Amino acid sequence: MKDFIKFDFSNFKGDVFGGITAGIVALPLALAFGVSSGLGPSAGLYGAIFVSFFAAMFGGTSTQISGPTAPMTAVSMVMIAGLIAVNDGDLERALPAILTVFILAGIMQVLLGVSGLGKYIKYIPYPVVSGFMTAIGLIILITQILPSLGYYPEEDMTYVDSFKPQAKEIILDNILKEEAGEGLLVLDHFEETVKRAHLISDEQIIQEAKTLAGANASGVIGALKVIPKAISHVNWLELLLALGTIIIIYGFKKITTTIPSTLVALVVMTLIAIGFGLDYRPIEEIPGGIPIPNMGVFTQFDFGTISPYIFTALTLALLGSIDSLLTSVVADNMTKTKHNPNKELVGQGIGNSIAGLFGGIPGAGATIRTVVNINAGGRTRLSGMMAGLLLLAILLAIGPIASMIPAAVLAGILITVGIGVMDYKGLKAIPYMPKSEVIVMIIVMVLSSVWNLVYAVGIGMVLASLMFMKKMGDLTAEHSDVKSLEEEKAWADEKNFPEHLKAEVFVKHLKGPLFFGSTSDFQQLAKQIPDTASTIIIRMGRMQYIDQSGLYAMEDVLVDLVKDDKNILMVNVLNQPKYMLEKIDIIPDLVPENQQFKSFDDAIVWVKNNI
């Protein structure tokens, strides 16, 4: 705990300047990610404040700047849309459950750090990460086309009207469900159902139709379906504001990188919109004052509501951990330091949990903001805490003024984020990558984009694991053929084996692990040994590991060989395989102690004396 409350003030000036600079860079992105998530700009700002401050305070990377990131926002966006839809389009009703999932994700990160499991995150295959990151870019890019064109499906009454029949069905179905729960849905009281149906107002129907229209146009598929409508209803002012933002972001970088181009674009385009009195669409209002906890996460907690999203919380936890630890490696390379991965996960988890409690979206270590902090002089965790405090000061000072930012400007910022987050390195390598890895990457990318981010990552992990096991099994089998001593290439200590015994003795060289991916090849052993052979020598000095599948496969083969009166000799059995063999009594029931040898020369002595 001392490490958590002890601060290093030796670089105070550099940390303050680094934190302020990083906070300025984070501001436009925090607002944009908040809007993209569906919770509004204030949620992005709250997330940036609390994740940055507490992840720095409790984390294991001194120079890390944390906050909302594109991958975390994309996963959150899917979950938020789902919970809002379940709650009939009412964000206020859905908010406690949404924030509970965020808090749960933070708790899972803390557990990953406390249990020391953070080190295993590095084993997630690159094709899965690459496909996922490219999908994140595509999702952000495509879903921001509509607001950049100034088109909002739920406000297009022609589009909304097409959902009225479905809206009426849903409202009537809800009435029937309510009456069934009240015990009124019986023939004698059916008049009550008719009475309630007549009381359905046009406003109710329109509101339900708007919810359906918004849900139908959400996500990549939904956005692609309504893009033709958006183009035919384009708001040229909104489009020009978005294009102006994009041009400034890319153009200003060519002038200087000292000042963040996203902030320049945000300020310039907002001033133009306000200064010329343009009739633009502003972002949602950002409330002023100190953020307060949302106690609904406790008073309205319902496990049944969030249980379908536990895997989403785990995905957020893992994704945030990967994102943060990769950024930590970048920070280490720049500062010649060494981060503490488990402590970093604890810090990130605490930050995300507290952010969720106050209504903020989750975040992770942000590479660009961390690099900016280091280049500006940040060297200790005070810099990350300072970035959070700066954003809090901005919220308190200009929260209402920030509410005047055009929505199209944030859409333009997000489009550049979507373009930048895609993994071009992985895409360029497709012609040279193994086909199996390309398949995994494309499957993850497509499924993440058009179906479900969470399930896509799971499927990608399973496919990558299966392909890896298949490859390992093939390699093991390739170097572990069953041949007679005359046919197999002899090892150095086998060259002096007596010629007259070679036809009767078969040697099995086990090289590499015997696991469930290679058991089928091992099971061919008994089939390939002729009846004339009386002794099988199994050389196990290069087999470091055997799993349960391999163990039982070996047992089946040895049982058959013993039944056929074959002598089984084992040479140089290593510790882990020997322990497993002893656990199910292969040793000594099938291979007695006197048929186990430390060296091949000892086995030869036994063969000469017994054959």
N, C-alpha and C positions, 0 to 999 in steps of 0.2 A: 504493500500500500504506500510505502514511503516514495517509491518511484512514481506513483500516480500524483502525488501532491508536491513533489520537489521539482522546482523549475530552475532552468539555467538562464540567468540574465546577462551572461557574458557577451552575448551578441544581440542585446536588446534593440538597438537601433536598426540593425539589419533585419531582425525578425518583424519589427513593426512595419518597415517599408515593404518587405516581402509579403506580409499578410495583407496589407492594404492593396498592393498591386494585384495579388491573387483574388481578393474579394471583388475588385472592380471588374476583373475578367469574368468572375463567376456570376455577376448580377444579371446580365442579359440572358445567359444560358439558364439560370435558375427560373427566371420568369417564363422563358420559352418552354422548358420541360414541364413546368407546372401546368401551363395551358394545354400542352400535348397530352398530359396524363388524364385530363378530364376533370381534375379537381380545382383548376384555376391557378392563376399566377401566384397567389399567396401561398399555396401548398408547396410550390417550387422554392419560394423564398424561405419559408419555414424550414424546409428540408435542408437547404444550403446552410442556414444559420446553425441549426442544432447538430447536423452530421459533421460539419466542419469543426465546430468547437469541441464536441465531446470525443470525436474520433481522434483529434489531435491530442486532447488531454490524456486519454487512456490508451492510445494506440502505441505501436511499436516501431513507427517510422517517423523520425524527428521532423522531416521536411514535408510530409504528406499533406496535401490539401484535398479535402473530401467534399462531396456534395452530389446532387443529382447528376446522373450520367445517362447517355442515350440508351444503353442496354437495360439498365434498371428501370428507366421510364417506359420503355417499350413493353417489358413484362408487366409492369404495374398497370399500364393502360389497358391491356387485355383483361386483367382481373377486375379493374374498376368498371369497365364497360359491362362485364358479366354481372357483377353485383348490383349495378344500377338497373339493369334490365330485370333482374329478379325482384327488385323493389319498385316495379312499375314506373321506372324512369325518374324516381324521386331520389336525388342525391343526398338530401338530408337524412332520409331513412337508411340509406345504404352506407353512409359515412362511418358509423361506428364499426361495422363489420370490415370495411376497407382498411381502417386504421389498425384494427386488431390483427389483420394479416401482416401489415407492415411491422407491428410490434413483435409478432411471432417470428418473422424473418430475422429480426435483430437478435432475439433470444437464441435462435438456432445458430447464428454467427458466433455469439458468445460461447455456446456449448462447443462449437467446432474448435474455437481457440483454447478453451479450458481443457478439452480432451486431447489436445495435441494433434487433431486430425487435419489441421491446416496444411501439413506437408504433403498430404495425399492429393490435394487439389491439382497439383502439377501433372498428375497422370491423365487428366482429361485430354483426349486426342486433339491435335491441331485441326484436322478436318472438321470436327464438330464445332470448335470455337470459330473457325473461319466461316463456315456456312452460317452460323448463328449471327456473327457480326455483320455479314453482308445482308442477311435478312433484316436485321435491325435497321440498317441504312435504307433498305428498300421500303420498309414499313413507314419510317418517318418521312421519307421523301414523297411516297405516294399519298399518304394520308394528309400531308400538308398542301397538296395541290388544290384541294377544295377551298380552304380558307384563303389561300393566296389568290384565288380567282374571285373571292368575295361571295362564294356560294355556300349556303348553310341549308342542307336538305329539309330540316324540320321547319324552315321558314318559307319554303316553296310550297304554297298552298295547292298548286296543281299536283305536285308530287305527293303531298300529304293526303289529298282527297282520295288518291288511289288506294290508301290503306284504311279508309273508313269502314268498308265491309268487314275486314279482318278485325278492326277495333271493336265493332259492335259484337262480333262473335266472342271476343275475349271478355268484354264487359259482362255479357250475358252468362258466359261460362263461370265467371267469378261469382255472379249472383247465385247460380245453381250450387256452386261449391259452398257458399256461405249458408244457404238454406239447408243443405245436406248436413252441415255441421251443427245447425241449430235444431235439427229434427223436424223441419217444416216441409221438406221435400217429399210430401205424400199427396195422394190424390185429393184428399179432403181440403188441403191447404194450398192447392196449386194456384188458386186465385191470387194468393200473396205474391207468387212468382210473377204472374202477369202484371200485377199492380206495380211491382218494383221495376219491371222492364219498361213500363210506360213512363216511369219517372227518370229514365236515362236522358240526360240533357245533351244538346249539341256540343256544349263546351266539354263535357266528359269524353264524347266521341272524338272530338278534334284533338284533345290532349293525348288520348291514347294513340291516335293515328300519328301524332307528331313523335311520340316515343318510338313507335314502330318504324317510322321513316328514318329517324336518327340511327336506330339500331341496324336497319337494313343497309344504311350507307356507311357504317363504321368498318374499320379494318381495311386491308388491302383490297379484297374482293368487292366489298361494299363501295369503296371509293372508286374503283375502276368501273363499276356498273353505272355510277351517276356522273362520271366525268363528262360524258356527252351533254347531259343536262346542264352541268356547270359551265361548259364552254358556251352553250346557247344562252345562258343567263349571266355571262361574265360581268363583273363590276369592274370597269376599267380603272377606276381610282384605286381600288384595293390591289389590283394587279400591278399598277405602276408603283405603289408603295412597296410591294414585295420585291419587284424587280430592282427598284432603287436600292433596297437593303442588300440584296445579293451582290449587286455591282460594287457597292461600297466595301462590302466585306472582302471580296476578292481583289478589288482594285487598291484599297488602302494598304494591304499587305505588301504591295510592290513599292510603296512609298517608305513605310517604316513598320517594323514589328514591335517597336517599343510601346506604342499605345495599341491596346487590343482593338482590332478592326470591328468586332461585333459590337463593342460599346460605342464606337464612333458611329456605326450605322444606326444603332438604336437612338442615339441622341440626335443625330442630324435629321433622320427621317421623321422623328417625332416632332422636332422643332418646325420642320417644313409643314407637316400636317396641321399643327396648331397655329403657326404663324400666318399661314395663308387661309385660315378659317375653313379648311376642307371638311366636307361632310363624310368623315370616315367612321369606321366601326372601332371603338376602343376595346381594350381588354376588360375583363371583369374587374370590378372594384376591389382594390386591395385595402383591407381594413387597417386603420391606424392603431397605435397602442401596442402594449406588450402582448405577445401571444399567450393564450391561456390553454391549459390542457382540455382536451375533449373527454369529459367524464363519461360520455356515452359508451366508451369502450369497456367500462366496468358495469354501468347501470343497465345497458342494453345488450350485454354479452349473450350470445346464442351460439353454442357450439355447432348446432345443426346447420346454421347459416354458413359458417366459415369452414366446416369440415371438408367440403369439396375443394377448398383452396389451400389445404395444408401443403400439398405438393408444390403449389405456386410459391408459398412462403419458403419452402426448401430451395426452390430454384432461385429465388431472390437472394437467399443466404449464400448459396454456392456461387452465383454469378457475381454478387458483390464482393465475395472473398477473392475470386479469381482476378477481377478487375483491380482490386486494391493491392493484391500481392504483386501483380505485374507492374503496377505503378511504383511499388516499393523497390523493385529491382532496378527500375530506371533511376529512382532517387539515389540508390546505393552507388550506381555507376557514376553519377554526377558528383556525389559528395565524398566518395571513397569511404563510405560507412557500411554497416551491416545492420539490417533491420531484424526485429524479432517477429516472425510471422504469426505465432500464436497470440502474442500480445496485440498485434495489429488487428487480428480478427475480433478479439474481445473489444477493442476500442471501436471498431466499425459497428459491431453489434449493439453496443451501448448507444452510440450515436443514432443508429437507425431506430432503435426502440424509443428513445426520447423524442426523436423527430415525429414518429408515428403518434405518440401520445399527444403532441401539440398540433397535429393535423398536417404534418409535412410528408412529402414523398420520400422514399428511401434513396440512398446514394451509395457512393463508393469512392475510393481514391481516384482522383481525376488527373490523368497524366499531364495534360497541357497546363492546368492550373498549378500542379506541383512543380513543373519545369519553370514556369513564370516565377513562382515563389523563390526557388533556388537561385535563379539568375538575378533576382532583385535583392538578394542578400539574406534570405531566410535560411536559418540553420538549426533551429530548435522547434519544439512543438508549440512554442508561443506564437509562431507565425501562423499556424493553422487556426489557433484560437483567436488571433487577431482578425483573421479573415471573417470568421463567424461574427465577431463583435462589430466589424465594419458593416456587414449586411444587416445586422440588427439596428444599427444607428441609421442606416439608409431607410429601413422600414419605418422607424419612428419619425424620421425627419420628413421624408418625401413620399410616404406610402400613398396618400390620396393623389399626389401629383403623378406618381407612376401609373395610376389607373387611367391616365390619358394616353398611354402608349397605344398606337394603332395595332389591332390584332394582326393585320397583314404584315407588319414589320416583324413580329415574332414568328410568323409563318415563314418569312424569308430567311430568318436566322436558322430555323429548324431545317429548312431545305439544305442549307450549307452544311449543317451538322450531319444530316443523313448522307450527303455525298461524301463527307470526310470520314465517316465511321466505317464505311464498307472496306472489306479486306482485299485491296487490289493486289497485294503481294500473292495471296492465295489464288485469286482469279487468274493472274498472269501465269501461275505455275501449273495450271490445269493440263496443258499439253505434255508436261514432263512428269507429272505425278503418277504413282501407281493407280490403275483403274479403280481398285477397291476404295482408295482414299477419295478419289474424285466422286465416286458414287455416293459415299457417305456425306461429303461436303454438299453436293447438289441436293440430296434428299433432305438434309437438315435445312438448307436454304429455302427450298420450295415449301416444305411443310411449315416452317416457321413463318414464312411470308403469308401463306394463304389459309393455314389451318390453325395451329396452336403452338405457340412458342415453347411451352412447357413440355408437351408431349413430343414435340420435334426433337428437343435435346435428349429426352429419354430414349427415343427410338434411335437417334444417332449414336448414343453411347452403346446401346445394345448391339447395333450393327458393327460399329468399330471394334467392339470387344470380340464379337464372333469372328470377324475377319482376321483379327490379330491372332486369336486362338487357332484358327484354321491355318494361318501362315506358320505359326510356331509348331503345330502338329506336323505340317508338311516337312518343315526343316528337320524336326526330330526324326521323322520316318526316313528322310533322305540319308541321314547319317547313321541310321540304326538298322540296316538291313540284316536279315537272318540268313546266314550262309554257312556252308561247311568251312572248316578251317582251311581246306584246300582252295576254296573259291574266294573267300574273303581276304582282303588285304590285311596281312598280319601286322600286329603291333610289334614294336621292337623286341619285346621280351618273349614273343611267340615264335620267332624264327627257328629256334632250336628244338621245336616240338618233335618228338619221335615220328618218323615217317609212317611206321606201320600202325600208328594209332590215329592218324588224321581222319581216316574214313569213319571211325567210330566215335569221334569226339566233335561235337558242334559247339561253337563259341558264339555267344550273343553279346555284342558290344552295346551297352546302353550309354548313350551320350546325350546329355541334356535331360530335362525333367520328364517324368512319366506322368502325364496328367490327362484329363478327360479328352483333350484334343488329339492325343496320340495313342489311346488305348487300342483302337481298332487295328493299328499296325502291329502292336505287340501281340495281339491275340492270334495273329497269323503264325506265331512261333511254332506251336504244336503241329500245325498242318504242314509245315515245311520241313519237318525233321523226319527222315526215313526210318523205317522199322529197324534197320541195321545199326542205328546209333544207340549206344547204351548210356552215354554220358553227355550232359549239357552243362557247359560252363558259362555262367552269367557274370560278366565283368561289369561291376557297378561303381567303379572308382570315379567315373565322370557323370554319374547321375546324382545330382545334388538334392533333388526334391521329388517326392511322389505324393500325389493327392489321393483322396478316397477312391475316385474312379480308377486310377492307375493301380491302387492297392488291390482292389477286388478283381481287376483284370488279370493281374499277376497271379493272384490266388487261384483263379479258374484255370489258368494255363498250367500252373505247377501241380494242381490236383490231378489233372488229366495225365501229365507226364509221369507222376508217381504211380498212378494206376497202371500205366504201361511199363512199370518196372524200370523207368529211367532214373539214372543218378543225377541229382541236381547239385551242382557246386556253385557257390557264390564267392566272388573275389572282391575284396576291398569295399565292403558295404559301408557307406558314409553314415553319419550320425542320424540325420533326419529320416532317411529311408529305413535304417535299422530299427529305430524307435517305432515306426509305423508297422513294420513287418512283425515285430514282437507283440504289438498290441492285439493283432488278430491271430497270433500263434503260427504264422507262416514259419517263423523261427521260434521254436525248434521243431515243430510238428512235421513240416514238409522238408525243411533243410536243417538237419541236425547240426550241432555245434562242430562236430568233426568234419563237416562238409562246407565250412566257412573258412576262408583263408585271407590273410593279409596281402599276399602277393600271388602272382600267377605262377611263379616258380614253386611255391608251396602246393598249389593245385596240381602241377605236373607230377610232383612226388606222389601225391595221392593216386593219380591216374595210373602211374607206373606200378604202384603196389596193389591196385585193386582191379585192373582190367587185364 
